Amino acid sequence: MAVFTYKATDRLGKLVTGTIEAKDKKAVISRLHEANYFPIRVEEKGKLSASAEKNTFSFSFGQRIKKRDVLVFTSELATLTSSGVPLDRSLTILTELTENKKLSRIIADVQKNVHGGSHFADALARHPRVFSKLYISMVKAGESGGVLENVLSRLAEFLESSQEFKESVTSALIYPLLLTLVGGGAVVVLLTFVVPKFTQIFADMGQTLPLPTRLLLGFSNLIITYWWLIVGVIVMLFLLVRQYLRTDSGRWHWDLLKLRLPILGNLTQKIEVSRFSRTLGTLVQSGVPILQSLAIVKDIVGNSVLAKAIKEIQGRIKEGEKISGPLLQSRLFPPMAIHMIDVGEETGQLEAMLFKVADAYDRQTRTTIKRMVAMLEPAMILVMGLIVGFIVISMLMAIFSINEIPL
C-alpha cells in the first residue's frame, strides 16, 4: 500500500486536496468517484510528477513553457469542464494547480479575459507563442458547436500522441549520439595528446618513417597548429548554412533534399504524412471546415515543399474536387495513404481514416527508426574501431621500423 496525494473538485467546482492510502492510482480514482469527487491530479506521495520534475529542471534556465506543460493544462482543463465545472472556475483552479509559474500567469490572464466576456479562443489567441493556431482553431470550433469539453479531450489526445511520438524518436537517437561524442572525443585526445608525445621521439631517431605514420603525424600536427582556423571555418560554414536555410529558397532546397535522400527521404515522408493526417483529422473531427483545416495544417507542417503542395490542394478543393485527387497529383503522399483517404471520403468517415493513416505511418516510422539505429550502432563502432586501429597500427609500424623488427 502506498500513500497518494490528490487534487479534485466537488460538484460545485470547489477544489479539494488530501491524501489516500491505496495500492495504485486506479484505486484512488475509484474511491474519489465514489465520494462524488472529480480527480484532477493523483500522485504518489514523495514523488514529483513528470511535469513538476521538468519544471524544476527548467527553472534554472528561465522556466520555459514546454509542450508538456500545455498538454497537462489541456488534459486537466478537459477533465474539469467535462465534470460540469464552469470554464472560468476551471481556469481559476488551474491557475493554482499549474507548477510552471509563467504558464500560471498566462492562464490567469486568459481567465481574466474570459470572465470579462471574451471568447475562450480569443483569450488564448493573446498568447500565440504558447497556444498554436491549431489549438485556437479547435477551441473556437468547440465553442461555436457547444462541445468545448469534447474538443479539449480530443486536443489533449492529439498533444499526447504527438509528444509520445517525438519522445520515442528522441530516445532512439540518444545512444548513437552519445556513441559519436565519446568516440570522437577519444580520437581527438589521441591526436592532440598521445600522438604528439611520439613525434619528438621519432624525429630524434632520424629514420624514415612508414607512410601511414607520416600521414598520421602530419594530420596531428595540422590539428594542433591550426585548430583555431579549423574551428573558425566550421563555425563560419555553420553560420552561413544556417543563414541560407532561413531564406525561402534555402529552406525549399533543404526540404526538397530531405525528401529525395535514398533512405532518410522515405522516413521524412512518413513523418510528414503522419503529422498531416493526424492534424487534419483532429481539426475535421472537431468541426473545423476542411478549407480552414488545410490552411492551418499548411502553416504548421515542418516541410515547405509539402506546405506548398497543401496550398495547391486547398485551391483545387475550392473548385469542387475531392482531397484524394490533388494528393495523388502532388506525388508527395504514398499510394496507400491516398487510397485510405479516398475510401474515407466515399464513406463519409474522412477523419477516422485520417487517424488510421496517421497511426499506420507512426508505426512504420518507429519501425524504420529502430532498424536504422540497429544498423547505425555497429556501423559507428566499426568506423571508430577502424580510426583508432589505424592510429595504433601507424604507431606500431613506426616503433617496429625503428627497432628493425619485421612485421
C-alpha positions in Angstrom: 0.0 0.0 0.0 1.2 3.5 -0.9 0.1 7.0 0.1 -1.2 9.2 -2.7 -1.9 12.9 -2.7 -4.8 14.1 -4.8 -6.4 17.2 -6.1 -10.0 17.1 -7.1 -13.2 19.1 -7.3 -16.7 18.5 -6.0 -19.9 19.0 -8.0 -19.8 22.8 -7.2 -16.3 23.1 -8.6 -14.6 23.6 -5.2 -11.0 22.4 -5.1 -10.4 19.6 -2.6 -7.0 18.2 -1.7 -5.9 15.4 0.6 -4.2 12.0 0.9 -5.4 8.5 0.5 -3.7 5.1 1.2 -4.3 2.7 -1.7 -2.5 0.1 -3.8 -2.4 2.2 -7.0 -3.7 5.3 -8.8 -6.7 3.5 -10.2 -7.9 2.6 -6.7 -7.5 6.2 -5.6 -9.5 7.5 -8.6 -12.2 4.9 -8.0 -12.6 6.0 -4.3 -12.7 9.6 -5.3 -15.5 8.9 -7.8 -17.4 7.0 -5.1 -17.1 10.1 -2.9 -18.6 12.2 -5.7 -15.3 14.0 -6.4 -13.7 14.6 -9.8 -10.0 13.8 -9.7 -7.7 16.3 -11.5 -4.3 15.0 -10.3 -3.2 11.9 -8.4 0.4 11.4 -7.4 2.3 9.1 -5.1 3.5 10.9 -2.0 7.2 11.8 -2.1 7.4 11.6 -5.9 7.3 14.6 -8.2 5.1 14.4 -11.3 6.8 14.4 -14.7 5.7 17.9 -15.3 7.0 19.0 -11.9 10.3 17.4 -12.5 10.6 19.1 -15.8 9.7 22.5 -14.4 12.1 22.1 -11.5 14.9 21.4 -14.0 14.0 24.2 -16.3 13.6 26.8 -13.5 17.3 27.5 -13.5 17.1 28.2 -17.3 14.2 30.7 -17.0 11.4 28.2 -16.7 10.3 28.0 -20.3 6.8 26.8 -21.2 7.2 23.4 -22.8 4.7 21.4 -24.9 4.4 19.0 -22.0 3.1 21.9 -19.7 0.5 22.8 -22.3 -0.5 19.1 -22.6 -1.0 18.8 -18.8 -3.0 22.1 -18.8 -5.3 20.9 -21.6 -5.8 17.5 -20.1 -6.8 18.9 -16.7 -9.0 21.5 -18.3 -10.8 18.8 -20.2 -11.3 16.8 -17.0 -12.8 19.8 -15.2 -15.1 21.0 -18.0 -16.4 17.5 -18.7 -17.2 17.2 -15.0 -19.5 20.2 -15.2 -17.2 22.8 -13.7 -17.7 26.2 -15.5 -14.9 27.4 -17.7 -13.8 30.4 -15.7 -13.9 28.4 -12.5 -11.8 25.7 -14.2 -9.2 28.2 -15.3 -9.1 29.7 -11.7 -8.4 26.2 -10.3 -5.7 25.5 -12.9 -4.1 28.8 -12.1 -3.5 27.5 -8.6 -2.5 23.9 -9.7 0.0 24.7 -12.5 3.6 24.4 -11.3 5.0 26.4 -14.1 4.7 30.0 -12.8 4.9 31.6 -16.3 2.1 29.4 -17.6 0.1 30.1 -14.4 0.3 33.8 -15.1 -0.9 33.2 -18.7 -3.8 31.1 -17.5 -4.7 33.8 -15.1 -4.7 36.4 -17.9 -6.9 34.0 -20.0 -9.3 33.6 -17.1 -9.5 37.4 -16.6 -10.5 37.9 -20.2 -13.0 35.0 -20.2 -14.5 36.4 -17.0 -14.7 39.8 -18.7 -16.8 38.4 -21.5 -14.3 37.4 -24.2 -14.5 34.1 -26.0 -12.1 31.4 -24.7 -10.4 31.2 -28.2 -9.9 34.9 -28.3 -8.3 34.9 -24.9 -6.0 32.1 -25.9 -5.1 34.0 -29.1 -3.5 36.7 -27.0 -0.7 34.2 -26.3 0.3 32.8 -29.7 3.7 31.6 -28.5 2.0 29.2 -26.1 -1.1 28.2 -28.0 -0.8 27.3 -31.6 -3.1 28.1 -34.5 -4.4 24.6 -34.4 -5.1 24.8 -30.7 -7.0 28.1 -31.0 -9.0 26.9 -34.1 -10.1 23.8 -32.4 -11.2 25.7 -29.3 -13.1 28.2 -31.5 -14.9 25.3 -33.3 -15.7 23.7 -29.9 -17.2 26.9 -28.6 -19.2 27.5 -31.7 -20.6 24.0 -31.6 -21.2 23.9 -27.8 -18.9 20.9 -27.4 -15.8 22.6 -25.9 -15.2 19.8 -23.4 -15.2 17.1 -26.1 -12.8 19.2 -28.3 -10.5 19.7 -25.3 -10.4 16.0 -24.8 -9.5 15.4 -28.4 -6.9 18.1 -28.3 -5.3 16.5 -25.2 -5.2 13.2 -27.0 -3.6 14.8 -30.1 -1.0 16.6 -28.0 -0.3 13.4 -26.0 0.1 11.3 -29.2 2.4 14.0 -30.8 4.5 14.2 -27.6 4.9 10.4 -27.3 6.0 10.1 -30.9 8.6 12.9 -30.5 9.9 11.4 -27.3 10.2 7.9 -28.8 12.2 9.3 -31.7 14.4 11.3 -29.4 15.1 8.4 -27.1 16.0 6.1 -30.0 18.7 8.6 -31.1 20.3 9.3 -27.7 22.6 6.2 -27.7 24.1 6.8 -31.3 24.6 10.5 -30.4 26.5 9.6 -27.2 28.5 7.0 -29.0 29.5 9.5 -31.6 30.5 12.1 -28.9 32.6 9.6 -26.9 34.2 8.1 -29.9 35.0 11.4 -31.4 36.4 12.7 -28.1 38.7 9.6 -27.8 40.1 10.2 -31.3 40.7 13.9 -30.6 42.5 13.0 -27.4 44.7 10.5 -29.2 45.6 13.0 -32.0 46.3 16.0 -29.7 47.8 14.5 -26.6 49.0 10.9 -27.2 50.4 11.0 -30.8 52.4 14.3 -30.3 54.4 12.6 -27.5 55.8 10.2 -30.1 56.6 12.9 -32.6 59.8 14.1 -30.9 61.0 10.6 -30.3 60.6 9.7 -34.0 62.3 12.9 -35.0 65.4 12.2 -32.8 65.8 8.8 -34.4 66.4 10.4 -37.9 65.0 7.4 -39.6 62.4 7.4 -42.4 59.0 6.5 -41.0 56.4 4.4 -42.8 53.8 6.3 -44.9 50.9 5.7 -42.6 52.9 7.1 -39.6 53.9 10.2 -41.6 50.3 10.8 -42.6 49.1 10.4 -39.0 51.8 12.7 -37.6 51.1 15.3 -40.3 47.4 15.3 -39.6 48.0 15.5 -35.8 50.4 18.5 -36.3 47.8 20.2 -38.6 45.1 19.9 -35.9 47.4 21.1 -33.1 48.8 24.1 -35.1 45.7 25.2 -36.9 43.0 24.1 -34.6 41.7 27.7 -34.3 41.5 28.0 -38.1 39.6 24.7 -38.4 37.2 25.7 -35.6 36.7 29.1 -37.3 36.0 27.6 -40.7 33.5 25.1 -39.2 31.7 27.9 -37.3 31.6 30.1 -40.3 30.2 27.3 -42.5 27.6 26.6 -39.9 26.5 30.2 -39.7 26.4 30.6 -43.5 24.4 27.4 -43.9 22.0 28.4 -41.1 21.6 31.9 -42.7 20.9 30.3 -46.1 18.4 27.9 -44.6 16.5 30.8 -43.1 15.7 32.1 -46.6 12.7 30.8 -48.6 15.0 29.5 -51.3 17.3 27.8 -48.9 14.6 26.2 -46.8 12.9 25.0 -50.0 16.0 23.3 -51.4 16.8 21.7 -48.0 13.3 20.4 -47.6 13.3 19.0 -51.1 16.7 17.3 -50.4 15.3 15.7 -47.3 12.5 14.2 -49.3 14.8 12.9 -52.1 17.5 11.3 -49.9 17.7 7.5 -50.5 16.7 6.3 -47.0 16.1 9.4 -45.0 13.8 10.7 -47.7 11.3 7.8 -47.2 11.5 8.3 -43.4 10.9 12.1 -43.7 7.9 11.4 -46.0 6.4 9.0 -43.4 6.8 11.5 -40.6 5.2 14.4 -42.6 2.3 12.3 -43.8 1.6 11.1 -40.3 1.7 14.7 -39.0 -0.5 15.9 -41.8 -3.1 13.2 -41.3 -3.3 13.4 -37.6 -3.6 17.2 -37.5 -6.1 17.3 -40.3 -8.2 14.5 -38.8 -8.2 16.2 -35.4 -9.4 19.5 -36.9 -12.1 18.0 -39.1 -13.3 15.8 -36.2 -13.6 19.0 -34.1 -15.8 20.7 -36.6 -13.3 22.9 -38.3 -14.2 23.3 -42.1 -11.9 21.4 -44.4 -10.6 24.5 -46.2 -9.7 26.2 -42.9 -8.2 23.0 -41.6 -5.9 22.7 -44.6 -4.9 26.3 -44.1 -3.9 25.6 -40.5 -2.1 22.4 -41.5 -0.2 24.3 -44.2 1.1 26.7 -41.5 2.3 24.0 -39.1 3.8 21.3 -41.3 7.6 21.2 -41.0 8.4 20.8 -44.7 8.0 23.8 -47.1 7.6 21.6 -50.1 4.7 19.8 -48.5 3.2 23.2 -47.4 3.2 24.4 -51.0 1.5 21.2 -52.1 -1.2 21.6 -49.4 -1.8 25.2 -50.6 -2.3 23.9 -54.2 -4.6 21.2 -52.8 -6.6 23.8 -51.0 -7.2 25.7 -54.2 -8.3 22.6 -56.0 -10.8 21.7 -53.3 -12.3 25.2 -53.6 -13.0 24.3 -57.2 -15.0 21.3 -56.1 -12.5 18.4 -56.3 -12.1 15.7 -53.6 -9.0 15.8 -51.5 -7.6 12.5 -52.7 -7.2 13.6 -56.3 -4.9 16.6 -55.6 -3.0 14.5 -53.0 -2.2 11.9 -55.7 -1.1 14.5 -58.3 1.2 16.1 -55.7 3.4 12.9 -55.7 4.3 13.6 -52.1 1.9 11.1 -50.5 2.3 7.3 -50.5 -0.4 5.5 -52.6 -1.7 3.6 -49.5 -2.4 6.8 -47.7 -4.2 8.3 -50.7 -6.4 5.2 -51.2 -7.3 5.2 -47.5 -8.2 8.9 -47.6 -10.3 8.3 -50.8 -12.2 5.5 -49.0 -12.8 7.8 -46.1 -14.2 10.5 -48.3 -16.5 8.0 -50.1 -17.9 6.5 -46.9 -18.2 9.9 -45.1 -15.6 8.9 -42.5 -12.7 11.1 -43.6 -11.5 11.9 -40.0 -11.5 8.3 -38.9 -9.5 7.2 -41.9 -7.0 10.1 -41.4 -6.4 8.8 -37.9 -5.8 5.3 -39.3 -3.3 6.7 -41.8 -1.5 8.6 -39.0 -1.4 5.5 -36.8 -0.1 3.3 -39.6 2.7 5.7 -40.5 3.6 6.3 -36.9 4.2 2.6 -36.5 6.2 2.4 -39.8 8.3 5.4 -38.7 9.1 3.8 -35.3 10.0 0.5 -37.0 12.2 2.3 -39.6 14.0 4.3 -36.9 14.6 1.2 -34.8 16.1 -0.6 -37.8 18.2 2.4 -38.7 19.5 2.7 -35.2 20.2 -1.1 -35.1 22.3 -0.7 -38.2 23.9 2.6 -37.2 25.3 1.4 -33.9 27.5 -1.4 -35.2 28.5 0.8 -38.2 29.6 3.6 -35.9 31.5 1.2 -33.6 33.2 -0.2 -36.7 34.2 3.2 -38.0 35.6 4.3 -34.6 37.4 1.0 -34.4 39.0 1.5 -37.8 40.1 5.0 -36.9 41.6 4.0 -33.6 43.1 0.9 -35.2 44.8 3.0 -37.9 46.3 5.2 -35.2 47.6 2.3 -33.2 48.9 0.4 -36.2 50.7 3.5 -37.5 52.4 4.0 -34.2 53.4 0.3 -34.0 54.8 0.3 -37.6 57.0 3.3 -36.6 58.2 1.6 -33.5 58.9 -1.7 -35.3 60.8 0.1 -38.1 63.0 1.9 -35.6 63.9 -1.3 -33.8 64.2 -3.1 -37.2 61.6 -5.7 -36.1 59.9 -7.0 -39.2 56.1 -7.0 -39.3 
